[in-house]
């Protein structure tokens, strides 16, 4: 998935590429230790704990994941680099476009349960 923070930014907020998982209902997306709810993939989602707005979409085959008016390096989870390279049909990451990081791939399900029950 491609995830970009929109709250407080235009099209140049911090951005990440990594694996996401979904709740059983598909209404909650788990990514990098955070939980998001919102519309469909390719739209704005709200981070459940702090309420920030994030753009969440699949990665693009042409590698143009950022908005055309956006800028800045994209943090990519080292665990997904080979899969990402296969998707964009490249042998290596484009120079200067990415920062290799380790993302937290553990879904915060307990936090989601706490937040959901707090709302009731």
Phi and psi restraints in degrees (range 20) as a CNS / XPLOR table:
assign (resid 1 and name C) (resid 2 and name N)
       (resid 2 and name CA) (resid 2 and name C) 1.0 -108.3 20.0 2
assign (resid 2 and name N) (resid 2 and name CA)
       (resid 2 and name C) (resid 3 and name N) 1.0 126.3 20.0 2
assign (resid 2 and name C) (resid 3 and name N)
       (resid 3 and name CA) (resid 3 and name C) 1.0 -128.9 20.0 2
assign (resid 3 and name N) (resid 3 and name CA)
       (resid 3 and name C) (resid 4 and name N) 1.0 129.6 20.0 2
assign (resid 3 and name C) (resid 4 and name N)
       (resid 4 and name CA) (resid 4 and name C) 1.0 -134.3 20.0 2
assign (resid 4 and name N) (resid 4 and name CA)
       (resid 4 and name C) (resid 5 and name N) 1.0 129.6 20.0 2
assign (resid 4 and name C) (resid 5 and name N)
       (resid 5 and name CA) (resid 5 and name C) 1.0 -71.6 20.0 2
assign (resid 5 and name N) (resid 5 and name CA)
       (resid 5 and name C) (resid 6 and name N) 1.0 126.2 20.0 2
assign (resid 5 and name C) (resid 6 and name N)
       (resid 6 and name CA) (resid 6 and name C) 1.0 -104.8 20.0 2
assign (resid 6 and name N) (resid 6 and name CA)
       (resid 6 and name C) (resid 7 and name N) 1.0 -30.7 20.0 2
assign (resid 6 and name C) (resid 7 and name N)
       (resid 7 and name CA) (resid 7 and name C) 1.0 -59.6 20.0 2
assign (resid 7 and name N) (resid 7 and name CA)
       (resid 7 and name C) (resid 8 and name N) 1.0 121.6 20.0 2
assign (resid 7 and name C) (resid 8 and name N)
       (resid 8 and name CA) (resid 8 and name C) 1.0 82.7 20.0 2
assign (resid 8 and name N) (resid 8 and name CA)
       (resid 8 and name C) (resid 9 and name N) 1.0 1.1 20.0 2
assign (resid 8 and name C) (resid 9 and name N)
       (resid 9 and name CA) (resid 9 and name C) 1.0 -134.3 20.0 2
assign (resid 9 and name N) (resid 9 and name CA)
       (resid 9 and name C) (resid 10 and name N) 1.0 160.8 20.0 2
assign (resid 9 and name C) (resid 10 and name N)
       (resid 10 and name CA) (resid 10 and name C) 1.0 -89.5 20.0 2
assign (resid 10 and name N) (resid 10 and name CA)
       (resid 10 and name C) (resid 11 and name N) 1.0 -100.3 20.0 2
assign (resid 10 and name C) (resid 11 and name N)
       (resid 11 and name CA) (resid 11 and name C) 1.0 -113.9 20.0 2
assign (resid 11 and name N) (resid 11 and name CA)
       (resid 11 and name C) (resid 12 and name N) 1.0 18.5 20.0 2
assign (resid 11 and name C) (resid 12 and name N)
       (resid 12 and name CA) (resid 12 and name C) 1.0 -126.3 20.0 2
assign (resid 12 and name N) (resid 12 and name CA)
       (resid 12 and name C) (resid 13 and name N) 1.0 30.5 20.0 2
assign (resid 12 and name C) (resid 13 and name N)
       (resid 13 and name CA) (resid 13 and name C) 1.0 -74.0 20.0 2
assign (resid 13 and name N) (resid 13 and name CA)
       (resid 13 and name C) (resid 14 and name N) 1.0 168.2 20.0 2
assign (resid 13 and name C) (resid 14 and name N)
       (resid 14 and name CA) (resid 14 and name C) 1.0 -56.8 20.0 2
assign (resid 14 and name N) (resid 14 and name CA)
       (resid 14 and name C) (resid 15 and name N) 1.0 142.3 20.0 2
assign (resid 14 and name C) (resid 15 and name N)
       (resid 15 and name CA) (resid 15 and name C) 1.0 -138.2 20.0 2
assign (resid 15 and name N) (resid 15 and name CA)
       (resid 15 and name C) (resid 16 and name N) 1.0 150.9 20.0 2
assign (resid 15 and name C) (resid 16 and name N)
       (resid 16 and name CA) (resid 16 and name C) 1.0 -138.6 20.0 2
assign (resid 16 and name N) (resid 16 and name CA)
       (resid 16 and name C) (resid 17 and name N) 1.0 151.3 20.0 2
assign (resid 16 and name C) (resid 17 and name N)
       (resid 17 and name CA) (resid 17 and name C) 1.0 -125.3 20.0 2
assign (resid 17 and name N) (resid 17 and name CA)
       (resid 17 and name C) (resid 18 and name N) 1.0 127.9 20.0 2
assign (resid 17 and name C) (resid 18 and name N)
       (resid 18 and name CA) (resid 18 and name C) 1.0 -172.1 20.0 2
assign (resid 18 and name N) (resid 18 and name CA)
       (resid 18 and name C) (resid 19 and name N) 1.0 -176.3 20.0 2
assign (resid 18 and name C) (resid 19 and name N)
       (resid 19 and name CA) (resid 19 and name C) 1.0 -80.2 20.0 2
assign (resid 19 and name N) (resid 19 and name CA)
       (resid 19 and name C) (resid 20 and name N) 1.0 142.3 20.0 2
assign (resid 19 and name C) (resid 20 and name N)
       (resid 20 and name CA) (resid 20 and name C) 1.0 -122.8 20.0 2
assign (resid 20 and name N) (resid 20 and name CA)
       (resid 20 and name C) (resid 21 and name N) 1.0 159.1 20.0 2
assign (resid 20 and name C) (resid 21 and name N)
       (resid 21 and name CA) (resid 21 and name C) 1.0 -132.4 20.0 2
assign (resid 21 and name N) (resid 21 and name CA)
       (resid 21 and name C) (resid 22 and name N) 1.0 166.5 20.0 2
assign (resid 21 and name C) (resid 22 and name N)
       (resid 22 and name CA) (resid 22 and name C) 1.0 -126.7 20.0 2
assign (resid 22 and name N) (resid 22 and name CA)
       (resid 22 and name C) (resid 23 and name N) 1.0 152.4 20.0 2
assign (resid 22 and name C) (resid 23 and name N)
       (resid 23 and name CA) (resid 23 and name C) 1.0 -68.4 20.0 2
assign (resid 23 and name N) (resid 23 and name CA)
       (resid 23 and name C) (resid 24 and name N) 1.0 169.9 20.0 2
assign (resid 23 and name C) (resid 24 and name N)
       (resid 24 and name CA) (resid 24 and name C) 1.0 -58.2 20.0 2
assign (resid 24 and name N) (resid 24 and name CA)
       (resid 24 and name C) (resid 25 and name N) 1.0 -36.7 20.0 2
assign (resid 24 and name C) (resid 25 and name N)
       (resid 25 and name CA) (resid 25 and name C) 1.0 -80.7 20.0 2
assign (resid 25 and name N) (resid 25 and name CA)
       (resid 25 and name C) (resid 26 and name N) 1.0 -16.8 20.0 2
assign (resid 25 and name C) (resid 26 and name N)
       (resid 26 and name CA) (resid 26 and name C) 1.0 82.5 20.0 2
assign (resid 26 and name N) (resid 26 and name CA)
       (resid 26 and name C) (resid 27 and name N) 1.0 2.5 20.0 2
assign (resid 26 and name C) (resid 27 and name N)
       (resid 27 and name CA) (resid 27 and name C) 1.0 -87.3 20.0 2
assign (resid 27 and name N) (resid 27 and name CA)
       (resid 27 and name C) (resid 28 and name N) 1.0 -15.9 20.0 2
assign (resid 27 and name C) (resid 28 and name N)
       (resid 28 and name CA) (resid 28 and name C) 1.0 -118.2 20.0 2
assign (resid 28 and name N) (resid 28 and name CA)
       (resid 28 and name C) (resid 29 and name N) 1.0 132.8 20.0 2
assign (resid 28 and name C) (resid 29 and name N)
       (resid 29 and name CA) (resid 29 and name C) 1.0 -109.0 20.0 2
assign (resid 29 and name N) (resid 29 and name CA)
       (resid 29 and name C) (resid 30 and name N) 1.0 132.0 20.0 2
assign (resid 29 and name C) (resid 30 and name N)
       (resid 30 and name CA) (resid 30 and name C) 1.0 -106.4 20.0 2
assign (resid 30 and name N) (resid 30 and name CA)
       (resid 30 and name C) (resid 31 and name N) 1.0 127.4 20.0 2
assign (resid 30 and name C) (resid 31 and name N)
       (resid 31 and name CA) (resid 31 and name C) 1.0 -152.5 20.0 2
assign (resid 31 and name N) (resid 31 and name CA)
       (resid 31 and name C) (resid 32 and name N) 1.0 126.7 20.0 2
assign (resid 31 and name C) (resid 32 and name N)
       (resid 32 and name CA) (resid 32 and name C) 1.0 52.1 20.0 2
assign (resid 32 and name N) (resid 32 and name CA)
       (resid 32 and name C) (resid 33 and name N) 1.0 43.0 20.0 2
assign (resid 32 and name C) (resid 33 and name N)
       (resid 33 and name CA) (resid 33 and name C) 1.0 78.1 20.0 2
assign (resid 33 and name N) (resid 33 and name CA)
       (resid 33 and name C) (resid 34 and name N) 1.0 6.3 20.0 2
assign (resid 33 and name C) (resid 34 and name N)
       (resid 34 and name CA) (resid 34 and name C) 1.0 -115.5 20.0 2
assign (resid 34 and name N) (resid 34 and name CA)
       (resid 34 and name C) (resid 35 and name N) 1.0 161.3 20.0 2
assign (resid 34 and name C) (resid 35 and name N)
       (resid 35 and name CA) (resid 35 and name C) 1.0 -123.6 20.0 2
assign (resid 35 and name N) (resid 35 and name CA)
       (resid 35 and name C) (resid 36 and name N) 1.0 135.7 20.0 2
assign (resid 35 and name C) (resid 36 and name N)
       (resid 36 and name CA) (resid 36 and name C) 1.0 -126.6 20.0 2
assign (resid 36 and name N) (resid 36 and name CA)
       (resid 36 and name C) (resid 37 and name N) 1.0 145.9 20.0 2
assign (resid 36 and name C) (resid 37 and name N)
       (resid 37 and name CA) (resid 37 and name C) 1.0 -132.5 20.0 2
assign (resid 37 and name N) (resid 37 and name CA)
       (resid 37 and name C) (resid 38 and name N) 1.0 147.5 20.0 2
assign (resid 37 and name C) (resid 38 and name N)
       (resid 38 and name CA) (resid 38 and name C) 1.0 171.6 20.0 2
assign (resid 38 and name N) (resid 38 and name CA)
       (resid 38 and name C) (resid 39 and name N) 1.0 -147.0 20.0 2
assign (resid 38 and name C) (resid 39 and name N)
       (resid 39 and name CA) (resid 39 and name C) 1.0 -85.1 20.0 2
assign (resid 39 and name N) (resid 39 and name CA)
       (resid 39 and name C) (resid 40 and name N) 1.0 -144.0 20.0 2
assign (resid 39 and name C) (resid 40 and name N)
       (resid 40 and name CA) (resid 40 and name C) 1.0 -80.4 20.0 2
assign (resid 40 and name N) (resid 40 and name CA)
       (resid 40 and name C) (resid 41 and name N) 1.0 170.6 20.0 2
assign (resid 40 and name C) (resid 41 and name N)
       (resid 41 and name CA) (resid 41 and name C) 1.0 -65.0 20.0 2
assign (resid 41 and name N) (resid 41 and name CA)
       (resid 41 and name C) (resid 42 and name N) 1.0 136.2 20.0 2
assign (resid 41 and name C) (resid 42 and name N)
       (resid 42 and name CA) (resid 42 and name C) 1.0 92.2 20.0 2
assign (resid 42 and name N) (resid 42 and name CA)
       (resid 42 and name C) (resid 43 and name N) 1.0 35.7 20.0 2
assign (resid 42 and name C) (resid 43 and name N)
       (resid 43 and name CA) (resid 43 and name C) 1.0 -155.2 20.0 2
assign (resid 43 and name N) (resid 43 and name CA)
       (resid 43 and name C) (resid 44 and name N) 1.0 178.7 20.0 2
assign (resid 43 and name C) (resid 44 and name N)
       (resid 44 and name CA) (resid 44 and name C) 1.0 -78.6 20.0 2
assign (resid 44 and name N) (resid 44 and name CA)
       (resid 44 and name C) (resid 45 and name N) 1.0 136.0 20.0 2
assign (resid 44 and name C) (resid 45 and name N)
       (resid 45 and name CA) (resid 45 and name C) 1.0 -126.7 20.0 2
assign (resid 45 and name N) (resid 45 and name CA)
       (resid 45 and name C) (resid 46 and name N) 1.0 154.8 20.0 2
assign (resid 45 and name C) (resid 46 and name N)
       (resid 46 and name CA) (resid 46 and name C) 1.0 -106.3 20.0 2
assign (resid 46 and name N) (resid 46 and name CA)
       (resid 46 and name C) (resid 47 and name N) 1.0 130.9 20.0 2
assign (resid 46 and name C) (resid 47 and name N)
       (resid 47 and name CA) (resid 47 and name C) 1.0 -73.1 20.0 2
assign (resid 47 and name N) (resid 47 and name CA)
       (resid 47 and name C) (resid 48 and name N) 1.0 128.0 20.0 2
assign (resid 47 and name C) (resid 48 and name N)
       (resid 48 and name CA) (resid 48 and name C) 1.0 -68.7 20.0 2
assign (resid 48 and name N) (resid 48 and name CA)
       (resid 48 and name C) (resid 49 and name N) 1.0 -33.6 20.0 2
assign (resid 48 and name C) (resid 49 and name N)
       (resid 49 and name CA) (resid 49 and name C) 1.0 -80.9 20.0 2
assign (resid 49 and name N) (resid 49 and name CA)
       (resid 49 and name C) (resid 50 and name N) 1.0 -45.6 20.0 2
assign (resid 49 and name C) (resid 50 and name N)
       (resid 50 and name CA) (resid 50 and name C) 1.0 -108.7 20.0 2
assign (resid 50 and name N) (resid 50 and name CA)
       (resid 50 and name C) (resid 51 and name N) 1.0 -14.0 20.0 2
assign (resid 50 and name C) (resid 51 and name N)
       (resid 51 and name CA) (resid 51 and name C) 1.0 85.8 20.0 2
assign (resid 51 and name N) (resid 51 and name CA)
       (resid 51 and name C) (resid 52 and name N) 1.0 5.0 20.0 2
assign (resid 51 and name C) (resid 52 and name N)
       (resid 52 and name CA) (resid 52 and name C) 1.0 -63.4 20.0 2
assign (resid 52 and name N) (resid 52 and name CA)
       (resid 52 and name C) (resid 53 and name N) 1.0 154.1 20.0 2
assign (resid 52 and name C) (resid 53 and name N)
       (resid 53 and name CA) (resid 53 and name C) 1.0 -97.4 20.0 2
assign (resid 53 and name N) (resid 53 and name CA)
       (resid 53 and name C) (resid 54 and name N) 1.0 131.5 20.0 2
assign (resid 53 and name C) (resid 54 and name N)
       (resid 54 and name CA) (resid 54 and name C) 1.0 -131.8 20.0 2
assign (resid 54 and name N) (resid 54 and name CA)
       (resid 54 and name C) (resid 55 and name N) 1.0 141.1 20.0 2
assign (resid 54 and name C) (resid 55 and name N)
       (resid 55 and name CA) (resid 55 and name C) 1.0 -86.6 20.0 2
assign (resid 55 and name N) (resid 55 and name CA)
       (resid 55 and name C) (resid 56 and name N) 1.0 127.4 20.0 2
assign (resid 55 and name C) (resid 56 and name N)
       (resid 56 and name CA) (resid 56 and name C) 1.0 -126.9 20.0 2
assign (resid 56 and name N) (resid 56 and name CA)
       (resid 56 and name C) (resid 57 and name N) 1.0 126.0 20.0 2
assign (resid 56 and name C) (resid 57 and name N)
       (resid 57 and name CA) (resid 57 and name C) 1.0 -148.8 20.0 2
assign (resid 57 and name N) (resid 57 and name CA)
       (resid 57 and name C) (resid 58 and name N) 1.0 170.7 20.0 2
assign (resid 57 and name C) (resid 58 and name N)
       (resid 58 and name CA) (resid 58 and name C) 1.0 -73.8 20.0 2
assign (resid 58 and name N) (resid 58 and name CA)
       (resid 58 and name C) (resid 59 and name N) 1.0 165.2 20.0 2
assign (resid 58 and name C) (resid 59 and name N)
       (resid 59 and name CA) (resid 59 and name C) 1.0 -78.6 20.0 2
assign (resid 59 and name N) (resid 59 and name CA)
       (resid 59 and name C) (resid 60 and name N) 1.0 152.5 20.0 2
assign (resid 59 and name C) (resid 60 and name N)
       (resid 60 and name CA) (resid 60 and name C) 1.0 -94.9 20.0 2
assign (resid 60 and name N) (resid 60 and name CA)
       (resid 60 and name C) (resid 61 and name N) 1.0 141.2 20.0 2
assign (resid 60 and name C) (resid 61 and name N)
       (resid 61 and name CA) (resid 61 and name C) 1.0 -62.2 20.0 2
assign (resid 61 and name N) (resid 61 and name CA)
       (resid 61 and name C) (resid 62 and name N) 1.0 -27.9 20.0 2
assign (resid 61 and name C) (resid 62 and name N)
       (resid 62 and name CA) (resid 62 and name C) 1.0 -87.8 20.0 2
assign (resid 62 and name N) (resid 62 and name CA)
       (resid 62 and name C) (resid 63 and name N) 1.0 0.8 20.0 2
assign (resid 62 and name C) (resid 63 and name N)
       (resid 63 and name CA) (resid 63 and name C) 1.0 79.0 20.0 2
assign (resid 63 and name N) (resid 63 and name CA)
       (resid 63 and name C) (resid 64 and name N) 1.0 2.3 20.0 2
assign (resid 63 and name C) (resid 64 and name N)
       (resid 64 and name CA) (resid 64 and name C) 1.0 -91.0 20.0 2
assign (resid 64 and name N) (resid 64 and name CA)
       (resid 64 and name C) (resid 65 and name N) 1.0 66.6 20.0 2
assign (resid 64 and name C) (resid 65 and name N)
       (resid 65 and name CA) (resid 65 and name C) 1.0 -76.4 20.0 2
assign (resid 65 and name N) (resid 65 and name CA)
       (resid 65 and name C) (resid 66 and name N) 1.0 -36.6 20.0 2
assign (resid 65 and name C) (resid 66 and name N)
       (resid 66 and name CA) (resid 66 and name C) 1.0 -70.2 20.0 2
assign (resid 66 and name N) (resid 66 and name CA)
       (resid 66 and name C) (resid 67 and name N) 1.0 151.8 20.0 2
assign (resid 66 and name C) (resid 67 and name N)
       (resid 67 and name CA) (resid 67 and name C) 1.0 -57.3 20.0 2
assign (resid 67 and name N) (resid 67 and name CA)
       (resid 67 and name C) (resid 68 and name N) 1.0 146.9 20.0 2
assign (resid 67 and name C) (resid 68 and name N)
       (resid 68 and name CA) (resid 68 and name C) 1.0 -57.8 20.0 2
assign (resid 68 and name N) (resid 68 and name CA)
       (resid 68 and name C) (resid 69 and name N) 1.0 -28.0 20.0 2
assign (resid 68 and name C) (resid 69 and name N)
       (resid 69 and name CA) (resid 69 and name C) 1.0 -90.2 20.0 2
assign (resid 69 and name N) (resid 69 and name CA)
       (resid 69 and name C) (resid 70 and name N) 1.0 -3.1 20.0 2
assign (resid 69 and name C) (resid 70 and name N)
       (resid 70 and name CA) (resid 70 and name C) 1.0 -84.9 20.0 2
assign (resid 70 and name N) (resid 70 and name CA)
       (resid 70 and name C) (resid 71 and name N) 1.0 168.6 20.0 2
assign (resid 70 and name C) (resid 71 and name N)
       (resid 71 and name CA) (resid 71 and name C) 1.0 -152.8 20.0 2
assign (resid 71 and name N) (resid 71 and name CA)
       (resid 71 and name C) (resid 72 and name N) 1.0 170.3 20.0 2
assign (resid 71 and name C) (resid 72 and name N)
       (resid 72 and name CA) (resid 72 and name C) 1.0 108.0 20.0 2
assign (resid 72 and name N) (resid 72 and name CA)
       (resid 72 and name C) (resid 73 and name N) 1.0 154.7 20.0 2
assign (resid 72 and name C) (resid 73 and name N)
       (resid 73 and name CA) (resid 73 and name C) 1.0 -71.9 20.0 2
assign (resid 73 and name N) (resid 73 and name CA)
       (resid 73 and name C) (resid 74 and name N) 1.0 147.7 20.0 2
assign (resid 73 and name C) (resid 74 and name N)
       (resid 74 and name CA) (resid 74 and name C) 1.0 -101.9 20.0 2
assign (resid 74 and name N) (resid 74 and name CA)
       (resid 74 and name C) (resid 75 and name N) 1.0 130.1 20.0 2
assign (resid 74 and name C) (resid 75 and name N)
       (resid 75 and name CA) (resid 75 and name C) 1.0 -81.7 20.0 2
assign (resid 75 and name N) (resid 75 and name CA)
       (resid 75 and name C) (resid 76 and name N) 1.0 126.0 20.0 2
assign (resid 75 and name C) (resid 76 and name N)
       (resid 76 and name CA) (resid 76 and name C) 1.0 -120.1 20.0 2
assign (resid 76 and name N) (resid 76 and name CA)
       (resid 76 and name C) (resid 77 and name N) 1.0 131.9 20.0 2
assign (resid 76 and name C) (resid 77 and name N)
       (resid 77 and name CA) (resid 77 and name C) 1.0 -67.1 20.0 2
assign (resid 77 and name N) (resid 77 and name CA)
       (resid 77 and name C) (resid 78 and name N) 1.0 127.5 20.0 2
assign (resid 77 and name C) (resid 78 and name N)
       (resid 78 and name CA) (resid 78 and name C) 1.0 -60.5 20.0 2
assign (resid 78 and name N) (resid 78 and name CA)
       (resid 78 and name C) (resid 79 and name N) 1.0 -23.0 20.0 2
assign (resid 78 and name C) (resid 79 and name N)
       (resid 79 and name CA) (resid 79 and name C) 1.0 -70.5 20.0 2
assign (resid 79 and name N) (resid 79 and name CA)
       (resid 79 and name C) (resid 80 and name N) 1.0 -16.0 20.0 2
assign (resid 79 and name C) (resid 80 and name N)
       (resid 80 and name CA) (resid 80 and name C) 1.0 -114.6 20.0 2
assign (resid 80 and name N) (resid 80 and name CA)
       (resid 80 and name C) (resid 81 and name N) 1.0 4.9 20.0 2
assign (resid 80 and name C) (resid 81 and name N)
       (resid 81 and name CA) (resid 81 and name C) 1.0 -59.2 20.0 2
assign (resid 81 and name N) (resid 81 and name CA)
       (resid 81 and name C) (resid 82 and name N) 1.0 -47.7 20.0 2
assign (resid 81 and name C) (resid 82 and name N)
       (resid 82 and name CA) (resid 82 and name C) 1.0 -63.3 20.0 2
assign (resid 82 and name N) (resid 82 and name CA)
       (resid 82 and name C) (resid 83 and name N) 1.0 -39.7 20.0 2
assign (resid 82 and name C) (resid 83 and name N)
       (resid 83 and name CA) (resid 83 and name C) 1.0 -66.2 20.0 2
assign (resid 83 and name N) (resid 83 and name CA)
       (resid 83 and name C) (resid 84 and name N) 1.0 -40.7 20.0 2
assign (resid 83 and name C) (resid 84 and name N)
       (resid 84 and name CA) (resid 84 and name C) 1.0 -63.6 20.0 2
assign (resid 84 and name N) (resid 84 and name CA)
       (resid 84 and name C) (resid 85 and name N) 1.0 -43.2 20.0 2
assign (resid 84 and name C) (resid 85 and name N)
       (resid 85 and name CA) (resid 85 and name C) 1.0 -61.4 20.0 2
assign (resid 85 and name N) (resid 85 and name CA)
       (resid 85 and name C) (resid 86 and name N) 1.0 -37.6 20.0 2
assign (resid 85 and name C) (resid 86 and name N)
       (resid 86 and name CA) (resid 86 and name C) 1.0 -65.2 20.0 2
assign (resid 86 and name N) (resid 86 and name CA)
       (resid 86 and name C) (resid 87 and name N) 1.0 -39.0 20.0 2
assign (resid 86 and name C) (resid 87 and name N)
       (resid 87 and name CA) (resid 87 and name C) 1.0 -64.8 20.0 2
assign (resid 87 and name N) (resid 87 and name CA)
       (resid 87 and name C) (resid 88 and name N) 1.0 -43.2 20.0 2
assign (resid 87 and name C) (resid 88 and name N)
       (resid 88 and name CA) (resid 88 and name C) 1.0 -90.0 20.0 2
assign (resid 88 and name N) (resid 88 and name CA)
       (resid 88 and name C) (resid 89 and name N) 1.0 1.4 20.0 2
assign (resid 88 and name C) (resid 89 and name N)
       (resid 89 and name CA) (resid 89 and name C) 1.0 57.6 20.0 2
assign (resid 89 and name N) (resid 89 and name CA)
       (resid 89 and name C) (resid 90 and name N) 1.0 49.9 20.0 2
assign (resid 89 and name C) (resid 90 and name N)
       (resid 90 and name CA) (resid 90 and name C) 1.0 -127.6 20.0 2
assign (resid 90 and name N) (resid 90 and name CA)
       (resid 90 and name C) (resid 91 and name N) 1.0 161.4 20.0 2
assign (resid 90 and name C) (resid 91 and name N)
       (resid 91 and name CA) (resid 91 and name C) 1.0 -92.8 20.0 2
assign (resid 91 and name N) (resid 91 and name CA)
       (resid 91 and name C) (resid 92 and name N) 1.0 -23.9 20.0 2
assign (resid 91 and name C) (resid 92 and name N)
       (resid 92 and name CA) (resid 92 and name C) 1.0 -149.8 20.0 2
assign (resid 92 and name N) (resid 92 and name CA)
       (resid 92 and name C) (resid 93 and name N) 1.0 161.0 20.0 2
assign (resid 92 and name C) (resid 93 and name N)
       (resid 93 and name CA) (resid 93 and name C) 1.0 -67.8 20.0 2
assign (resid 93 and name N) (resid 93 and name CA)
       (resid 93 and name C) (resid 94 and name N) 1.0 140.3 20.0 2
assign (resid 93 and name C) (resid 94 and name N)
       (resid 94 and name CA) (resid 94 and name C) 1.0 -58.0 20.0 2
assign (resid 94 and name N) (resid 94 and name CA)
       (resid 94 and name C) (resid 95 and name N) 1.0 135.9 20.0 2
assign (resid 94 and name C) (resid 95 and name N)
       (resid 95 and name CA) (resid 95 and name C) 1.0 -63.0 20.0 2
assign (resid 95 and name N) (resid 95 and name CA)
       (resid 95 and name C) (resid 96 and name N) 1.0 136.8 20.0 2
assign (resid 95 and name C) (resid 96 and name N)
       (resid 96 and name CA) (resid 96 and name C) 1.0 76.2 20.0 2
assign (resid 96 and name N) (resid 96 and name CA)
       (resid 96 and name C) (resid 97 and name N) 1.0 -2.0 20.0 2
assign (resid 96 and name C) (resid 97 and name N)
       (resid 97 and name CA) (resid 97 and name C) 1.0 -95.8 20.0 2
assign (resid 97 and name N) (resid 97 and name CA)
       (resid 97 and name C) (resid 98 and name N) 1.0 -24.3 20.0 2
assign (resid 97 and name C) (resid 98 and name N)
       (resid 98 and name CA) (resid 98 and name C) 1.0 -125.9 20.0 2
assign (resid 98 and name N) (resid 98 and name CA)
       (resid 98 and name C) (resid 99 and name N) 1.0 156.1 20.0 2
assign (resid 98 and name C) (resid 99 and name N)
       (resid 99 and name CA) (resid 99 and name C) 1.0 -123.9 20.0 2
assign (resid 99 and name N) (resid 99 and name CA)
       (resid 99 and name C) (resid 100 and name N) 1.0 123.0 20.0 2
assign (resid 99 and name C) (resid 100 and name N)
       (resid 100 and name CA) (resid 100 and name C) 1.0 -82.6 20.0 2
assign (resid 100 and name N) (resid 100 and name CA)
       (resid 100 and name C) (resid 101 and name N) 1.0 127.4 20.0 2
assign (resid 100 and name C) (resid 101 and name N)
       (resid 101 and name CA) (resid 101 and name C) 1.0 -137.2 20.0 2
assign (resid 101 and name N) (resid 101 and name CA)
       (resid 101 and name C) (resid 102 and name N) 1.0 173.3 20.0 2
assign (resid 101 and name C) (resid 102 and name N)
       (resid 102 and name CA) (resid 102 and name C) 1.0 -111.7 20.0 2
assign (resid 102 and name N) (resid 102 and name CA)
       (resid 102 and name C) (resid 103 and name N) 1.0 117.8 20.0 2
assign (resid 102 and name C) (resid 103 and name N)
       (resid 103 and name CA) (resid 103 and name C) 1.0 -92.8 20.0 2
assign (resid 103 and name N) (resid 103 and name CA)
       (resid 103 and name C) (resid 104 and name N) 1.0 156.8 20.0 2
assign (resid 103 and name C) (resid 104 and name N)
       (resid 104 and name CA) (resid 104 and name C) 1.0 -83.9 20.0 2
assign (resid 104 and name N) (resid 104 and name CA)
       (resid 104 and name C) (resid 105 and name N) 1.0 109.9 20.0 2
assign (resid 104 and name C) (resid 105 and name N)
       (resid 105 and name CA) (resid 105 and name C) 1.0 -99.1 20.0 2
assign (resid 105 and name N) (resid 105 and name CA)
       (resid 105 and name C) (resid 106 and name N) 1.0 17.9 20.0 2
assign (resid 105 and name C) (resid 106 and name N)
       (resid 106 and name CA) (resid 106 and name C) 1.0 -93.2 20.0 2
assign (resid 106 and name N) (resid 106 and name CA)
       (resid 106 and name C) (resid 107 and name N) 1.0 115.8 20.0 2
assign (resid 106 and name C) (resid 107 and name N)
       (resid 107 and name CA) (resid 107 and name C) 1.0 -63.7 20.0 2
assign (resid 107 and name N) (resid 107 and name CA)
       (resid 107 and name C) (resid 108 and name N) 1.0 133.1 20.0 2
assign (resid 107 and name C) (resid 108 and name N)
       (resid 108 and name CA) (resid 108 and name C) 1.0 -83.0 20.0 2
assign (resid 108 and name N) (resid 108 and name CA)
       (resid 108 and name C) (resid 109 and name N) 1.0 59.0 20.0 2
assign (resid 108 and name C) (resid 109 and name N)
       (resid 109 and name CA) (resid 109 and name C) 1.0 -62.9 20.0 2
assign (resid 109 and name N) (resid 109 and name CA)
       (resid 109 and name C) (resid 110 and name N) 1.0 -37.2 20.0 2
assign (resid 109 and name C) (resid 110 and name N)
       (resid 110 and name CA) (resid 110 and name C) 1.0 -64.0 20.0 2
assign (resid 110 and name N) (resid 110 and name CA)
       (resid 110 and name C) (resid 111 and name N) 1.0 -41.0 20.0 2
assign (resid 110 and name C) (resid 111 and name N)
       (resid 111 and name CA) (resid 111 and name C) 1.0 -62.6 20.0 2
assign (resid 111 and name N) (resid 111 and name CA)
       (resid 111 and name C) (resid 112 and name N) 1.0 -42.6 20.0 2
assign (resid 111 and name C) (resid 112 and name N)
       (resid 112 and name CA) (resid 112 and name C) 1.0 -61.8 20.0 2
assign (resid 112 and name N) (resid 112 and name CA)
       (resid 112 and name C) (resid 113 and name N) 1.0 -43.7 20.0 2
assign (resid 112 and name C) (resid 113 and name N)
       (resid 113 and name CA) (resid 113 and name C) 1.0 -60.8 20.0 2
assign (resid 113 and name N) (resid 113 and name CA)
       (resid 113 and name C) (resid 114 and name N) 1.0 -42.4 20.0 2
assign (resid 113 and name C) (resid 114 and name N)
       (resid 114 and name CA) (resid 114 and name C) 1.0 -63.5 20.0 2
assign (resid 114 and name N) (resid 114 and name CA)
       (resid 114 and name C) (resid 115 and name N) 1.0 -46.0 20.0 2
assign (resid 114 and name C) (resid 115 and name N)
       (resid 115 and name CA) (resid 115 and name C) 1.0 -64.7 20.0 2
assign (resid 115 and name N) (resid 115 and name CA)
       (resid 115 and name C) (resid 116 and name N) 1.0 -43.9 20.0 2
assign (resid 115 and name C) (resid 116 and name N)
       (resid 116 and name CA) (resid 116 and name C) 1.0 -63.0 20.0 2
assign (resid 116 and name N) (resid 116 and name CA)
       (resid 116 and name C) (resid 117 and name N) 1.0 -43.9 20.0 2
assign (resid 116 and name C) (resid 117 and name N)
       (resid 117 and name CA) (resid 117 and name C) 1.0 -69.6 20.0 2
assign (resid 117 and name N) (resid 117 and name CA)
       (resid 117 and name C) (resid 118 and name N) 1.0 -30.7 20.0 2
assign (resid 117 and name C) (resid 118 and name N)
       (resid 118 and name CA) (resid 118 and name C) 1.0 -64.7 20.0 2
assign (resid 118 and name N) (resid 118 and name CA)
       (resid 118 and name C) (resid 119 and name N) 1.0 -35.8 20.0 2
assign (resid 118 and name C) (resid 119 and name N)
       (resid 119 and name CA) (resid 119 and name C) 1.0 -68.3 20.0 2
assign (resid 119 and name N) (resid 119 and name CA)
       (resid 119 and name C) (resid 120 and name N) 1.0 -28.7 20.0 2
